[in-house]
Amino acid sequence: MKNIAQVMLGASVVAILLCVSALVLHGQQKSVSVEGYVLDSACAFTKNLEKPISRGCALMCAKAGSQLVILTDDGSIYWPIADTTPATGQNARLLEFAGGRVTAKGKLYDRGGSHAIVIEQIAAAPAKK
């Protein structure tokens, strides 16, 4: 009985520590504003594009299943993600901006050189000249 109580206490402490560390990590995510073109991820990588070829091309790729991303002027790629589990794709939210420039505001997540953003606000940005 004593061992079972110790195991239960230990498991409770571990669970509490995991919850607290998750809250701390969530609180450490910084809010950012990202401006760039919305294009499909494959073209951003394989064709090394600086901007979409056309809106129609970006839409066609997205409808075929390619994830839309935001490509900034410095070449950084931001993957729009959901902060829910299970996660949901963000293409539906980005389709209206496909091929255009946006300003997206939200929580930034960086890991291993990749950038992801949980978009809180998104709007069309002026076309770059």
C-alpha positions as CSV (number, residue, x, y, z in Angstrom):
1,M,0.0,0.0,0.0
2,K,2.8,2.4,0.9
3,N,4.5,1.8,-2.4
4,I,1.3,2.4,-4.4
5,A,0.8,5.7,-2.5
6,Q,4.4,6.8,-3.3
7,V,3.9,5.9,-7.0
8,M,0.7,7.8,-7.2
9,L,2.2,10.8,-5.5
10,G,5.2,10.7,-7.8
11,A,3.0,10.4,-10.9
12,S,0.9,13.4,-9.6
13,V,4.0,15.5,-9.2
14,V,5.3,14.6,-12.7
15,A,1.9,15.5,-14.2
16,I,1.8,18.8,-12.4
17,L,5.3,19.7,-13.5
18,L,4.5,18.8,-17.1
19,C,1.4,21.1,-17.0
20,V,3.4,24.0,-15.5
21,S,6.2,23.6,-18.0
22,A,3.7,23.6,-20.9
23,L,2.1,26.8,-19.6
24,V,5.6,28.4,-19.2
25,L,6.5,27.4,-22.8
26,H,3.2,28.7,-24.1
27,G,3.7,32.0,-22.3
28,Q,7.2,32.4,-23.8
29,Q,5.9,32.4,-27.4
30,K,6.4,35.8,-28.8
31,S,3.9,37.7,-30.9
32,V,5.2,38.7,-34.3
33,S,4.1,40.5,-37.5
34,V,5.1,38.8,-40.7
35,E,4.8,40.4,-44.1
36,G,5.3,38.4,-47.3
37,Y,3.8,36.5,-50.2
38,V,1.4,33.6,-49.8
39,L,2.5,30.7,-52.1
40,D,2.6,27.0,-52.1
41,S,5.4,25.3,-50.1
42,A,6.7,23.2,-53.0
43,C,7.4,26.3,-55.2
44,A,9.0,28.1,-52.3
45,F,11.5,25.3,-52.0
46,T,11.9,23.6,-55.3
47,K,11.7,26.6,-57.6
48,N,13.4,29.0,-55.2
49,L,10.7,31.6,-56.0
50,E,10.9,35.1,-54.5
51,K,7.2,35.6,-55.2
52,P,4.4,33.5,-56.7
53,I,4.2,33.1,-60.4
54,S,0.5,33.9,-60.4
55,R,-2.5,33.7,-58.1
56,G,-4.0,30.9,-60.3
57,C,-0.8,28.8,-59.8
58,A,-0.9,29.2,-56.1
59,L,-4.6,28.3,-55.9
60,M,-4.1,25.3,-58.1
61,C,-1.3,23.9,-56.0
62,A,-3.2,24.6,-52.8
63,K,-6.3,22.8,-54.1
64,A,-4.1,19.9,-55.1
65,G,-3.0,19.6,-51.4
66,S,0.2,21.7,-51.2
67,Q,0.4,23.7,-48.0
68,L,0.4,27.4,-48.4
69,V,3.2,29.3,-46.7
70,I,4.3,32.9,-46.2
71,L,7.6,33.8,-47.9
72,T,9.1,37.0,-46.5
73,D,11.4,39.4,-48.4
74,D,14.5,38.0,-46.6
75,G,13.7,34.5,-47.9
76,S,12.3,33.2,-44.6
77,I,9.4,30.8,-44.8
78,Y,6.7,30.8,-42.2
79,W,4.5,27.7,-41.9
80,P,0.9,28.7,-40.8
81,I,-0.1,26.2,-38.1
82,A,-3.0,25.6,-35.7
83,D,-2.4,25.6,-32.0
84,T,-5.0,22.9,-31.5
85,T,-4.6,19.1,-31.2
86,P,-5.4,17.5,-33.5
87,A,-4.1,20.2,-35.7
88,T,-6.1,21.5,-38.7
89,G,-4.7,22.8,-42.0
90,Q,-4.6,26.5,-42.5
91,N,-5.0,26.6,-46.3
92,A,-8.7,27.4,-46.2
93,R,-7.8,30.6,-44.2
94,L,-5.1,31.5,-46.7
95,L,-6.8,30.8,-50.0
96,E,-8.2,34.3,-50.4
97,F,-4.6,35.7,-50.2
98,A,-3.0,33.0,-52.5
99,G,-0.5,34.7,-54.8
100,G,-0.7,38.0,-52.9
101,R,1.1,39.8,-50.1
102,V,-0.2,39.6,-46.5
103,T,0.6,40.9,-43.1
104,A,0.0,38.1,-40.6
105,K,0.1,38.7,-36.8
106,G,0.3,35.8,-34.4
107,K,2.4,33.6,-32.2
108,L,5.8,32.6,-33.5
109,Y,7.3,29.1,-33.0
110,D,10.9,28.3,-34.0
111,R,12.4,24.9,-34.0
112,G,15.5,23.6,-35.8
113,G,15.6,26.5,-38.2
114,S,12.0,26.3,-39.1
115,H,9.5,29.1,-38.4
116,A,5.8,28.5,-37.8
117,I,3.1,31.0,-37.0
118,V,-0.3,30.6,-35.4
119,I,-2.1,33.4,-37.2
120,E,-4.3,35.6,-35.0
121,Q,-4.9,38.3,-37.7
122,I,-4.3,38.4,-41.4
123,A,-4.9,41.0,-44.0
124,A,-3.8,41.9,-47.5
125,A,-0.6,44.0,-47.6
126,P,0.3,46.5,-50.3
127,A,1.9,45.0,-53.4
128,K,5.6,45.4,-53.4
129,K,7.0,47.5,-56.2
